Amino acid sequence: MQKIIAANWKMYKTRAQATQYASEFTASLRKKSYDDRLILVFPPFTAIHDLCQHFSDLPGLAVGAQNFYPANEGAFTGEISPNMLHDVGAQWLLVGHSERRHIMEESSDFIARKVSSGLDYGFKIMLCVGETLAERNAGKLVSILDEQLRSAIASLPEHIHKNLPGRFAVAYEPVWAIGTGRVAGSTEVIEAHAQLRQVLECYLGKVAADIPLLYGGSVKPENAPLLLGLDNVDGLLVGGASLEAQSFLQIIEA
């Protein structure tokens, strides 16, 4: 299985800044081969089209959207539809990020709608799951991960289940490690990923082995090699350390 190294730029970078990054980034990528890596970038909506143009001639490099609304059109002021994202070249959709769950208060039911809708519209989905520090300290890790993942996939039609490999990935992002500088320890990551793999096997059967599990949460060039070497870690979702091209390149090379 290819390792997936994904960048979530969040609400950073103007179009000019994104273009400058892309020029530096692609110049470095052309000097080396990363056949064992799938590289994803989730920029702001305003930069998606520009990045797609810069990345179009590089294999193993794709652009995604950080959010969308699960309807193709309608009276949803301020929202972006799957059709609009197809139009600008996005291939992946990020769903269920903790900032959407906890700041924007997206419910598990709404996130499940987004997963189903995104797949129906032909996108690839990266679903984020993770517990808060209070939930972990209360011994709720297993129940939280089970609920967040189960609710997103349990209602998917069986024909979609069989075709999820290559179109679906799960990113474990403990909320207490996002942007805090605190990284989950090896034991904590292994425990969480093992639980997620068990839930996937329960609902998807044999194809669960082909669903990538990524870790995200204060990933940096210094800790990326260790994280990628852990059992059941098939990639990384990188936040702040992906905002500088050279920093992200070091993580890709880990």
C-alpha positions as CSV (number, residue, x, y, z in Angstrom):
1,M,0.0,0.0,0.0
2,Q,1.3,3.5,-0.9
3,K,1.9,5.8,2.0
4,I,-0.3,8.8,1.8
5,I,1.2,12.1,2.9
6,A,-1.5,14.8,3.0
7,A,-1.2,18.6,3.7
8,N,-4.1,20.4,5.3
9,W,-3.4,24.2,4.9
10,K,-6.6,25.2,6.8
11,M,-7.3,28.9,6.5
12,Y,-3.9,30.0,5.3
13,K,-2.4,31.3,2.0
14,T,-3.7,33.7,-0.6
15,R,-3.6,32.6,-4.3
16,A,-0.3,34.3,-4.8
17,Q,1.2,32.6,-1.7
18,A,-0.2,29.2,-2.9
19,T,1.3,29.7,-6.4
20,Q,4.7,30.6,-5.0
21,Y,4.6,27.5,-2.8
22,A,3.5,25.3,-5.7
23,S,6.4,26.5,-7.9
24,E,8.9,25.7,-5.2
25,F,7.3,22.4,-4.3
26,T,6.9,21.1,-7.8
27,A,10.5,22.1,-8.7
28,S,11.8,19.9,-5.9
29,L,9.4,17.0,-6.7
30,R,10.7,16.8,-10.3
31,K,14.2,16.1,-9.0
32,K,13.2,12.9,-7.2
33,S,10.8,10.0,-7.6
34,Y,8.2,9.2,-4.9
35,D,6.6,6.1,-6.3
36,D,5.8,4.8,-2.9
37,R,4.0,8.0,-1.9
38,L,0.7,9.5,-2.7
39,I,0.9,13.2,-2.0
40,L,-2.3,15.2,-1.3
41,V,-2.8,18.9,-0.7
42,F,-5.9,20.3,0.9
43,P,-5.7,24.1,0.2
44,P,-8.3,26.8,0.8
45,F,-11.1,26.8,-1.9
46,T,-9.6,29.9,-3.6
47,A,-6.3,28.0,-4.4
48,I,-7.6,24.7,-5.6
49,H,-7.7,25.6,-9.3
50,D,-4.3,27.1,-9.3
51,L,-2.7,24.1,-7.5
52,C,-4.4,21.7,-9.9
53,Q,-2.8,23.5,-12.8
54,H,0.6,23.4,-11.2
55,F,0.3,19.7,-10.2
56,S,-1.3,18.4,-13.4
57,D,1.8,16.9,-15.0
58,L,3.1,15.2,-11.8
59,P,1.9,11.7,-11.1
60,G,1.1,10.7,-7.5
61,L,0.1,14.3,-6.6
62,A,-3.5,15.3,-6.0
63,V,-5.5,18.3,-4.7
64,G,-8.5,18.1,-2.4
65,A,-11.0,20.4,-0.7
66,Q,-11.2,20.9,3.0
67,N,-15.0,21.0,3.1
68,F,-18.2,20.9,1.0
69,Y,-22.0,20.8,1.4
70,P,-23.7,17.5,0.5
71,A,-26.0,18.9,-2.3
72,N,-25.2,19.8,-5.8
73,E,-26.9,23.1,-5.8
74,G,-29.5,25.0,-3.8
75,A,-30.2,27.9,-1.4
76,F,-27.2,27.2,0.9
77,T,-25.6,30.6,1.2
78,G,-21.8,30.4,1.6
79,E,-21.5,26.7,0.9
80,I,-19.6,24.9,-1.9
81,S,-21.1,22.0,-3.8
82,P,-19.4,18.8,-5.1
83,N,-20.1,19.9,-8.6
84,M,-18.2,23.2,-8.1
85,L,-15.3,21.3,-6.7
86,H,-15.2,18.9,-9.7
87,D,-15.2,22.0,-11.8
88,V,-12.0,23.4,-10.3
89,G,-10.3,20.0,-10.3
90,A,-10.5,18.7,-6.7
91,Q,-10.2,14.9,-6.4
92,W,-10.4,14.4,-2.6
93,L,-12.6,15.7,0.1
94,L,-11.7,16.1,3.8
95,V,-14.6,15.2,6.0
96,G,-15.0,15.2,9.8
97,H,-12.0,17.2,10.8
98,S,-12.1,18.0,14.5
99,E,-12.3,21.7,13.7
100,R,-15.5,21.0,11.7
101,R,-16.8,18.8,14.5
102,H,-16.0,21.0,17.5
103,I,-15.9,24.5,16.2
104,M,-18.5,24.3,13.4
105,E,-20.5,21.8,15.4
106,E,-21.0,19.3,12.6
107,S,-22.8,16.2,13.9
108,S,-22.0,12.6,13.2
109,D,-25.2,12.3,11.1
110,F,-24.2,15.3,9.0
111,I,-20.7,14.0,8.5
112,A,-22.2,10.6,7.4
113,R,-24.2,12.5,4.8
114,K,-21.1,14.1,3.6
115,V,-19.2,10.9,3.3
116,S,-22.0,9.2,1.3
117,S,-22.6,12.3,-0.9
118,G,-18.9,12.7,-1.7
119,L,-18.5,9.1,-2.7
120,D,-21.7,9.3,-4.8
121,Y,-20.3,12.3,-6.6
122,G,-17.2,10.4,-7.5
123,F,-14.7,11.9,-5.0
124,K,-12.2,10.2,-2.8
125,I,-12.9,10.8,0.9
126,M,-10.5,11.3,3.8
127,L,-12.5,10.9,7.0
128,C,-11.0,12.4,10.2
129,V,-11.7,10.9,13.6
130,G,-10.3,11.5,17.1
131,E,-11.0,12.0,20.8
132,T,-10.6,15.1,23.0
133,L,-8.2,14.9,26.0
134,A,-11.2,14.8,28.4
135,E,-12.7,11.8,26.4
136,R,-9.3,10.0,26.5
137,N,-8.9,10.6,30.2
138,A,-12.4,9.3,30.8
139,G,-11.6,6.1,29.1
140,K,-13.8,6.8,26.1
141,L,-11.2,6.3,23.4
142,V,-12.7,3.1,22.0
143,S,-16.3,4.3,22.1
144,I,-15.5,7.7,20.5
145,L,-13.5,6.2,17.6
146,D,-16.1,3.4,17.2
147,E,-19.0,6.0,17.0
148,Q,-17.3,8.4,14.7
149,L,-16.1,5.7,12.2
150,R,-19.2,3.5,12.5
151,S,-21.6,6.3,11.9
152,A,-19.8,7.3,8.8
153,I,-19.7,4.0,7.0
154,A,-22.4,1.8,8.5
155,S,-25.2,3.2,6.3
156,L,-23.2,3.0,3.0
157,P,-24.6,0.6,0.5
158,E,-22.8,-2.7,0.2
159,H,-21.7,-2.0,-3.4
160,I,-19.9,1.1,-2.2
161,H,-18.3,-0.9,0.7
162,K,-16.7,-3.2,-1.9
163,N,-15.3,-0.3,-3.9
164,L,-13.9,1.8,-1.0
165,P,-10.2,0.8,-1.4
166,G,-8.5,3.5,-3.3
167,R,-11.4,5.9,-2.6
168,F,-11.5,6.1,1.2
169,A,-9.0,6.8,3.9
170,V,-9.2,7.4,7.6
171,A,-7.1,9.9,9.5
172,Y,-6.8,9.5,13.3
173,E,-6.2,13.0,14.8
174,P,-6.4,13.1,18.5
175,V,-7.9,16.6,19.2
176,W,-5.5,17.2,22.0
177,A,-2.5,16.9,19.6
178,I,-3.7,19.2,16.8
179,G,-1.7,22.4,16.7
180,T,-0.5,21.9,20.3
181,G,3.0,20.5,19.7
182,R,2.0,17.4,21.6
183,V,2.2,14.2,19.6
184,A,0.5,11.0,20.6
185,G,3.0,8.4,21.8
186,S,3.7,5.3,19.8
187,T,1.6,3.1,22.1
188,E,-1.3,5.6,21.9
189,V,-1.1,5.7,18.1
190,I,-0.9,1.9,17.8
191,E,-3.8,1.4,20.1
192,A,-6.1,3.9,18.3
193,H,-5.2,2.6,14.8
194,A,-5.8,-1.0,15.9
195,Q,-9.2,0.0,17.1
196,L,-10.0,1.7,13.9
197,R,-8.9,-1.3,11.9
198,Q,-11.1,-3.5,14.0
199,V,-14.2,-1.3,13.3
200,L,-13.4,-1.3,9.5
201,E,-13.1,-5.1,9.5
202,C,-16.5,-5.3,11.3
203,Y,-18.3,-3.3,8.7
204,L,-16.2,-3.9,5.5
205,G,-14.8,-7.4,5.9
206,K,-11.7,-8.3,3.9
207,V,-11.5,-4.9,2.1
208,A,-10.8,-3.3,5.4
209,A,-7.1,-4.3,5.1
210,D,-6.9,-2.0,2.0
211,I,-8.2,1.1,3.7
212,P,-5.3,3.5,4.6
213,L,-5.1,4.7,8.2
214,L,-3.2,8.0,8.6
215,Y,-2.0,9.8,11.7
216,G,-2.4,13.5,12.2
217,G,-1.5,15.8,15.1
218,S,1.6,18.0,15.4
219,V,3.4,16.0,12.7
220,K,6.8,17.4,11.9
221,P,9.9,16.4,9.9
222,E,11.5,15.2,13.2
223,N,8.8,12.7,14.2
224,A,7.5,11.7,10.7
225,P,9.9,8.7,10.3
226,L,8.9,7.2,13.7
227,L,5.2,7.6,13.0
228,L,5.4,6.1,9.5
229,G,7.2,3.1,11.0
230,L,4.4,2.2,13.4
231,D,2.0,-0.7,12.8
232,N,-1.1,0.2,10.9
233,V,0.1,3.7,10.1
234,D,-0.3,4.1,6.3
235,G,0.4,7.8,6.1
236,L,0.3,11.2,7.7
237,L,-2.1,14.2,7.7
238,V,0.1,17.3,8.3
239,G,-1.1,20.7,9.4
240,G,1.2,23.6,10.3
241,A,4.4,21.8,9.1
242,S,2.9,21.6,5.6
243,L,2.7,25.3,5.2
244,E,6.4,25.6,4.2
245,A,7.3,23.7,1.1
246,Q,10.7,22.5,2.3
247,S,9.2,21.3,5.6
248,F,6.5,19.3,3.9
249,L,9.1,17.8,1.4
250,Q,11.1,16.6,4.4
251,I,8.0,14.8,5.7
252,I,7.3,13.3,2.3
253,E,10.9,11.9,2.3
254,A,10.6,10.4,5.7
